[in-house]
Amino acid sequence: MNLNALTKRAIAGSVLLLCGLSVWFYFSNSSDPRPEIPLPDITTAKLNVASLTNERYEQVKLNPSSAEAWGQYGEVLMAHEWNSEAINCFEVASNLAPTESRWLYLAGVMLDRRDPFEAVNKYEAAKQLDATYAPLYLRLGANLQRLNRLDDAEAAYRQAVKLSPQEPQPIIALARLESTRNKWQQAVDLLEQATKIAPTNREALVELTRAKLVLGTPQSLSRETQAALMSGEKFEAMPDPILQSINNHENASRMAAMKADATATEGDPQKAAEAYSELIKQRPDLARPRINLATVYMSEGQFPLAMVTLRELVQLFPDDPMGHLLLSYALQATQATTEARTELETAIRLKPDYADAHFALGMAEEQNNEIEKAITAYRSAVQSNARHIQARTALGLALKKQGKWDEAIAELFSAVRLSPGDRVPQAYLEKAIAEQSAAKSNTDKPTP
Amino acid sequence: MRFVTIGLLWTCSIVLGCSQAAVPSPSATSQNATSQKVASQKTAPQPDRYSQPCLVDVSESVGIVFRHDAGPLDSYSMPQVMGSGGALLDFDNDHDLDVLLIQGASNNSANSPSGLKLFRQDTPTQFTDVTSTSGINSQGFGMGCAVGDVDNDGDVDVYITRYGEDSLFINQDGGQFLDATAASGISNLQWGTAASFFDYDRDGWLDLFVVNYVDYFPGSICEDGAGRRDFCGPESLTGTTSKLYHNVSASSSSASPLSASRAGEGPKFEDVTVASGIARRVGKGLGVICRDFDMDGRQDILVANDGAENFLWIQHDNSAFSNEALLRGVALNRIGEAEANMGVVADDFDRDGFSDLFITHLREESDTLFRGTQFGQFADQTVASGFGVTSLPFTSFGVAAVDFDHDADLDLAICNGGVKRGLRTNSSDVDDFWRDYAQRNEIYLNNGRGNFVSEDGLGGSDFSRRVEVSRALLSGDMDNDGDVDLLVTNCSGPARLYRNDFPKLGNWLTITAQDPALKRIALGAQIQLIAGKLVINREINPSTGYLGSNDPRVHFGLGNAPRYDAIRVYWPSGNGEIEEFPGGQLNQQITLVRGTGRILAGGSP
């Protein structure tokens, strides 16, 4: 074909234009990620949660290339359990800030348990960027162990030990891994190391005891070990500053509740009352802040204030038995005994296994000298909670009043068994045994 | 020029093609995609090897029509999401299994159409609702039950647990039950969940262990992370103690287990929770298995605690119990974490002679397989057994260990359903409210060495096709055809009876072990069946799984063994008696009667 010059120029120009457009398109797309910003369904969320979430979403919209914006949005989503959306955000943040390990780590945390394969990938990538964060290695090791990659898990745990030699958790994890491999002596050696670092760490004490048991090593259990075996407390987790910082994003009411509880624990009732009152304003839909406020008032003897709060509580939450029980205490303190009893009966009707309510009813019956009715109530308390020491003790004493010595002593003995360090039931038991002996001696004495 | 043009065009086309992949975007790690990815990574996707459904829903066709009522759902009351269970039992002694289904929130009177139901099996294809004449009724939110002959009069009695006071119903004769709770001395006001009859002191009278859950306050408001109302979980609630009731019927009358039943007298129980040591620990119990875990001849108790350490109450000489779960490796998983712990089964999955444990958990926790080793120790072998990631997407409750295909190894059936909002399904099997909680069920087939593979299709089985909020899973040979069928209960949904239509790969044998002196099945008896090189051990205990009681007969799949050579029974009498029965033909049901075999060890009582 013989093209004239004009045609040739037109073809060449078109080709060049096409290539130019292609190149421009490629580079513009590669520099602008334009991923879709995930937005969970916040229409049914609490107002403050929705507002916070929306605020962070808008920040991302304004700054779609900001890793920090994406990451902080992800943290809010994480705090409110929008898990898949949080993972998305952390992944985008890590793409935008490829030298920042935090986002990869958080993505790994979110994937822990949900997808151990992917969690391992995230942790591996994060440690390439920051090889000094010990909690990362602990989590990596746990996921590798979940995938049965025991040698890799061991390497991860060892690195965690190296980075945090004063924390017992990585050593314990390593010991547990060795026990999985049936290397019990190695496990014992590691656990003894852990107990030297943290002599009262429950997890270390328990695992050490078990490992020695499997090895058949005779051992006498220290008091700390016995307590560790008996206690149901959760094992202490390794400190994780990154996750602790996330907790600051939890919704405002949770933080306020924690703050109020903390203030109450510190023993400043005035401040605690203020904190709970503030929380009630923020969250009028919750019963717990009112219950706690009333408890604070009652502990200070301010029963009229307590009664106002509690009356409001039972009006707003008529099906909450605790409100009725607390109101009965306040009424009893102000001598309104009939109304107090009605509230107690309501509490029991709402929650038939409410041991404290049965116990309170028993005390009320005893005050009225209705000992048999008190016994019935105390029995109900004990059937509702076998470990209610006060109810068992009261039951024993009431049975004693009725001359039912054997039953009384059995109940007091049970109270002592359940609470061996408590002198009160012990003293009552000893007295009851002595009184029973005396009573028997009197009946055995021949009449003159 | 031509070549330059062609080269430029080629370059442009390549550049255009690559530009589609150049945009970094979030991976498709949505929850759904995660589940699919995890599921696909377990093994290469298995084609469905079954050409016809293996588990077929026959509920309506046989007359088992029951719908669980969870009550008004806008209250998000915690008992509602825990579901209710049931029992497979032969209450009329006609040698076939009848069905008891516990109701949740409705008025549970016998005459209420939506209350608790007792179905009598007339034929394998016909069940009749006999609730109104049975005498069994209840108030409060029904949970689970235990079945056993507590008065040794030859018929089974029933204990029903509740959120509310539990009840003991004594079978008078042929299915007429009497509420004997008050007279029996049993009073459990706490939230009872699982229960089991067992003879812990080996005096011939069945004792009762009741697992209690949490101290739940009605009206409690719980929320998810976004502040939406949701069901409460156990994490924010206090635990409670389980209860041990000692059957003192022997000492409360002149009768002994060896004499005729005492007409007109009800059984008596004494609460020995404190004296036995059980009260020393507070738990959040949902599952229980009573079994001799340390093989010392005494019954022990495993309690599965929700979100907390499990308990393994080991019985010592003086009928006292101590919790040794931490020391024996069953309190926590291999990472040292407490898991949800709902349903539990115990059996010898790898046929090494030691009892193993399988416990079901929440979504994002893999169900756990603890292999038993010598001296009553256990090791978490979840991942090595094939459960590492496959069970992560599911919240699992009921579980049954069954040899579905008679290839001589125990398979696992698991029924699932969420307790917190999860991935919403479009399932038409549930009402709109439950679509955030509904999940499908699972079957895992054992490869003979205690390693399991998930079978998803099962030929299009109803069992794995349905997406519901399932809770209890009961197992038993409902139609007496030699294989084990399944019955599933669902939250706010119908109970479903699934007939076992698995293609069979071998022979079978079903055994009932009867003690004529006690006039009942010998709960706690250990059965050892020998067929050539096959040696299979089982223990008689119908109270396993979640909130349910199963077929008390023991079923064996035997592969291609042509016959069985011998059966040894370790009777739970406390005198170490082992009795051997001669071999025989397979593919039948047999009853072993104590005293009719050859004594190998121990003496007669």
Interface residues (C-beta under 8 A of the other chain):
Chain A: K8 I11 A12 V15 L16 L18 C19 S22 V23 F25 Y26 N29 S30 D32 P33 R34 P35 E36 P38 P40 I42 T44 A45 K46 N48 V49 A50 A79 H80 E81 W82 N83 S84 I87 N88 C89 E91 V92 N95 L111 R113 R114 D115 P116 F117 E118 A142 Q145 R146 L147 N148 I172 A173 R176 T180 E203 V206 E207 T209 R210 L213 V214 L229 M230 G232 K234 F235 N251 D285 L286 A287 F317 D319 D320 P321 M322 L350 K351 P352 D353 S380 Q383 S384 N385 A386 R387 S414 R417 L418
Chain B: M1 T5 L8 L9 T11 C12 V15 L16 C18 S19 A22 V23 P24 S25 P26 S27 T29 S30 Q31 T34 K37 V38 Q41 G164 E165 S187 N188 L189 Q190 W191 D215 F217 P218 G219 S220 I221 E223 D224 G225 A226 G227 R228 G239 T240 T241 K243 D271 T273 V274 A275 A279 R280 R281 V282 G283 A308 E309 L326 L327 R328 G329 R334 I335 G336 A338 E364 E365 S366 Q377 A379 D380 V383 A384 G388 V389 L392
